[in-house]
Amino acid sequence: MFFSKSFGYALRSVLYVSAESEKQGKIPLEKIAEGLNVPRHFLGKVMKKLVKQGILSSQKGPNGGFFINDSTLQTPLIQFIHLTGEDDHFKSCVLRLRNCDASRPCPMHSRAEQLRDQWEEVFSKTLVSDLLNKDQPNYIDSIAIL
């Protein structure tokens, strides 16, 4: 199961803001992009979606930036999948056959269906707070693109 850059940027930026907001308060987009080593323009589009969905909050202006809110740490990872439009990972045929479903299964259907259900459960039950380990040495490096 592979996810897009949008999914990775969304999750990593929320982890970054969650880890750094205690020290820095509101974090500007430029600081997040630099800290994660990702393109600022593309990250800006992802961050706008995160704010719109209520996963993060933001404030404009010279002292503005992104910050966590009451729901940030309790956000399940499945919301990032919905946010980035990758729901089809749990519905599409693993062999990419057009007519694969329970009534017309492909050769991998039953095995893949079990795995998809397990992955969906993992993403539904794992919260942002479960991945946040800001006491880990080099935590920010572990979520940044090298």
Secondary structure, DSSP 8 states (H G I E B T S, - for coil): ----HHHHHHHHHHHHHHHHHHHHSSB-HHHHHHHHT--HHHHHHHHHHHHHTTSSEEE-STT-EEE--TTGGG-BTHHHHHHTT-GGGGTS-TT--TT-SSSS--TTHHHHHHHHHHHHHHHHH-BHHHH--TTSTTHHHHHS--
